[in-house]
């Protein structure tokens, strides 16, 4: 082996996943080949973070596990903890290198992981159900026809399906206050477009892979724009800048284009009404 | 309260601080100054806390005055700084008289910083004064704006230091990401042996990199579930080119990430001119932690590196007009006259 190759090979040693039961030191020193991870899996992310993953695919139990585990770390509040954030099936934990180290924090995370079956965790407490007016098709959803066709549905049936049942806020991410809602029925497992739509407006309702995303900013996207809400999901000037929280439910209520315009001009909350849940 | 009155403001001039922590779960990235080392340098020069806000100038220009005598410091990417027409040394602290016209111009690219004694005390939103342009929090500064300054408890000016080299590219150190193992050994080796340059497409959200034969595309890449992103992560986007995420990046992403640039090396990336070569080098997590801790202690030691400002010959425009050494002789005058 050439010396370059050898050096390169040695630098690969911290690659990949380490199972929770392997100590951090052991994981660092073992020659870890790329492998399919066992879940839950703890990996490092950046120089001062861990990612605790509960699944490579989005499932309801993995999503609930991530939300519940995040709450558990926050309440355990280990020394040096700086910030935690859940994504769809994982939790990011960032810490202060001046106050703790990887080995200590990994032990804490391992202990927490063994405390219960996280896949069996209930959805977060304090969640709310939101009723959100939305207009579909035409200028308010130019890709309704294309998305419905991919799902094998007539446009009217597609709208009814999106409005049929409450969708859970599975995570907030990408942009401030931007919710990923799900899950739509299996026929909605439609791909994102390979090309980006030039720009969808704030409040746009877009679909792909059994999820609905509401855009908190106007942006180009690969998701298909099927409807429109008058929601402002991020309001930096207000005391509650973020409208939705993970675990909240959203039930869309179909309105006409004219009704949406009226809501937009009269109601700063975009017509959204919430009620508390257990 | 002393104020800064902005007279001429180019694009890309913002108030910046350390950004906002704790909003990642709500989809808001930390933001804050692109070159945090330059923020620490300015704080050291003025003997104040690095959390105080300053003005960031992204390859642009700025003319202002202050309403009361004010201490200032200039750090980061070098610019021409003038006070009422006379040139001020970069990487130094100065006393700015009330009403004097202070100009920053002739940018070389990268991010420059203007710090004030007591810090910029402008409007805050979500716990910070920094503009987060991608999230629409606060805005770029405009001509005519008046910015309040905080109370200045210090009085020393005329100090300088030698900044850490970070304006000439070089090797940026990486740690592995949870997706690095998806890339083949061959791809990773090619990645670390390739010379990259910064693309024109770069801002506070991220920086695209280009090279002669850039294609680090991953077929599995299109099926990765979105997860948390951190600044420094290098995404391999749809066209196979690397994109380094920066302070205002999105909080989650589904593109595969080949590595994460160490936070202590990010100033070298953001300050590299487009003409210089950049390359990447993986280090182990243990090495990375040691490098980060070293960088933190160097930042903490910055106040010890300060020295009084004496005029640097590099900054003297008309150097040749100065008589630097008097009484030069050929050394053989005596012999010639006596012969």
Boltz contact constraints between the chains, C-beta under 6 A:
constraints:
  - contact:
      token1: [A, 8]
      token2: [B, 189]
      max_distance: 6.0
  - contact:
      token1: [A, 11]
      token2: [B, 282]
      max_distance: 6.0
  - contact:
      token1: [A, 14]
      token2: [B, 176]
      max_distance: 6.0
  - contact:
      token1: [A, 14]
      token2: [B, 284]
      max_distance: 6.0
  - contact:
      token1: [A, 14]
      token2: [B, 285]
      max_distance: 6.0
  - contact:
      token1: [A, 15]
      token2: [B, 176]
      max_distance: 6.0
  - contact:
      token1: [A, 15]
      token2: [B, 180]
      max_distance: 6.0
  - contact:
      token1: [A, 15]
      token2: [B, 181]
      max_distance: 6.0
  - contact:
      token1: [A, 16]
      token2: [B, 181]
      max_distance: 6.0
  - contact:
      token1: [A, 34]
      token2: [B, 181]
      max_distance: 6.0
  - contact:
      token1: [A, 43]
      token2: [B, 178]
      max_distance: 6.0
  - contact:
      token1: [A, 44]
      token2: [B, 285]
      max_distance: 6.0
  - contact:
      token1: [A, 46]
      token2: [B, 230]
      max_distance: 6.0
  - contact:
      token1: [A, 46]
      token2: [B, 260]
      max_distance: 6.0
  - contact:
      token1: [A, 47]
      token2: [B, 175]
      max_distance: 6.0
  - contact:
      token1: [A, 47]
      token2: [B, 262]
      max_distance: 6.0
  - contact:
      token1: [A, 47]
      token2: [B, 288]
      max_distance: 6.0
  - contact:
      token1: [A, 47]
      token2: [B, 292]
      max_distance: 6.0
  - contact:
      token1: [A, 51]
      token2: [B, 178]
      max_distance: 6.0
  - contact:
      token1: [A, 83]
      token2: [B, 21]
      max_distance: 6.0
  - contact:
      token1: [A, 83]
      token2: [B, 22]
      max_distance: 6.0
  - contact:
      token1: [A, 83]
      token2: [B, 24]
      max_distance: 6.0
  - contact:
      token1: [A, 85]
      token2: [B, 24]
      max_distance: 6.0
  - contact:
      token1: [A, 85]
      token2: [B, 25]
      max_distance: 6.0
  - contact:
      token1: [A, 85]
      token2: [B, 228]
      max_distance: 6.0
  - contact:
      token1: [A, 87]
      token2: [B, 227]
      max_distance: 6.0
  - contact:
      token1: [A, 87]
      token2: [B, 228]
      max_distance: 6.0
  - contact:
      token1: [A, 87]
      token2: [B, 252]
      max_distance: 6.0
  - contact:
      token1: [A, 88]
      token2: [B, 225]
      max_distance: 6.0
  - contact:
      token1: [A, 90]
      token2: [B, 227]
      max_distance: 6.0
  - contact:
      token1: [A, 92]
      token2: [B, 228]
      max_distance: 6.0
  - contact:
      token1: [A, 97]
      token2: [B, 292]
      max_distance: 6.0
  - contact:
      token1: [A, 172]
      token2: [B, 26]
      max_distance: 6.0
  - contact:
      token1: [A, 172]
      token2: [B, 27]
      max_distance: 6.0
  - contact:
      token1: [A, 173]
      token2: [B, 27]
      max_distance: 6.0
  - contact:
      token1: [A, 173]
      token2: [B, 251]
      max_distance: 6.0
  - contact:
      token1: [A, 173]
      token2: [B, 252]
      max_distance: 6.0
  - contact:
      token1: [A, 174]
      token2: [B, 250]
      max_distance: 6.0
  - contact:
      token1: [A, 174]
      token2: [B, 252]
      max_distance: 6.0
  - contact:
      token1: [A, 175]
      token2: [B, 27]
      max_distance: 6.0
  - contact:
      token1: [A, 176]
      token2: [B, 27]
      max_distance: 6.0
  - contact:
      token1: [A, 176]
      token2: [B, 28]
      max_distance: 6.0
  - contact:
      token1: [A, 176]
      token2: [B, 135]
      max_distance: 6.0
  - contact:
      token1: [A, 177]
      token2: [B, 27]
      max_distance: 6.0
  - contact:
      token1: [A, 178]
      token2: [B, 27]
      max_distance: 6.0
  - contact:
      token1: [A, 236]
      token2: [B, 125]
      max_distance: 6.0
  - contact:
      token1: [A, 236]
      token2: [B, 137]
      max_distance: 6.0
  - contact:
      token1: [A, 242]
      token2: [B, 26]
      max_distance: 6.0
